[in-house]
Amino acid sequence: MYLSENETPETGLTPAARAQRTITSLIADMRCTAALLEVELRESLVRAPTEDPAAYNYPVLARSLAKRLENVNATIAALEGAAPAAI
């Protein structure tokens, strides 16, 4: 098998295709992380005295999980924006 000058012998993929595959894999992993965070957030709110984030007795864990979920979703959006550019 002959490889073009842009293909690597390890995978047979071009650098752009390898980058695309890496980004796609990262997005899938981040979506799983987001799903887990959503479940944890819902579970923490089941035991909470209030579901209002502005309330003084809103759980610190719920605030932390919500912020992490927001950051993960922002990362997913950024990676999805970078995915077409990697091709």
N, C-alpha and C positions, 0 to 999 in steps of 0.2 A: 504494500500500500504506500502510495506516495502522498506526502502532505504538501499543501501549498506553503508558501513562505510565511503566512500568517497563522498557521495552525501549530499547536503545540503537540509534541509526540505523546505526552501523557494522556491527553483527553481527545485529541483530534479536533478540538474546538478553537475557534479564533479567540483572541483576547476579548473582543466585544461580546461574543456568545457566552464566554465563561463569566464575564461580569454580569451579563443579563441573568444567567442561571444563579449566580450568587445573590443578586438582589431579589430575585423571585423567592429564593429559599429564605432569605432574611424576612421578607414580607410575610411569608407563611408562618414563620416562627413568632413574629411579633403579633400576628392575629391570634395565635393560640395564647400568647401571654395576655393579650387584651381580654380574651374570653375568660381566662382564669381570674383576672382582676375584677371583671364584672360580677362573677359569681361570688368572690370574696366580699365585694362591696355590698351586694344584696344581702349576704349572710350577716355582715356586720350591722346592717340597718334593721334586720329582723329583731335583734336584741337591743336596739337603740331606743332611748326614751322619746326621741323625736327624729323625723326625717328631714327637718328643715336645717340646711347647712348654716343658716344665719343664727340659729339658736345657740345659746351658750353651752348647752349640754349635748350638742351634737358630738358624736364620738370622734376622737382624734384619729383613730384607725380609719374611719370612713373618710375623713378629710385627706389623709395620706393616700389611701387607695384611689380616691377620685382624682387626685393630682397626678399620681403615677399613670392612671388610665388615660388621662388627658395627654400626658407626655408621650405615651406609647402610640396613641392615635395620631399625634402630630408627627411622630417618627415614621409611621406607616405612610402617611400622606406625603412626606418628603421623599421616602423611598419610591413610592409610586410615581412621583414626579420625575425622579432620576432614572427610573427603569427605561423609558423610551430613549433617553439620551445615551444610554449605555450601548445601544444597538449600533 
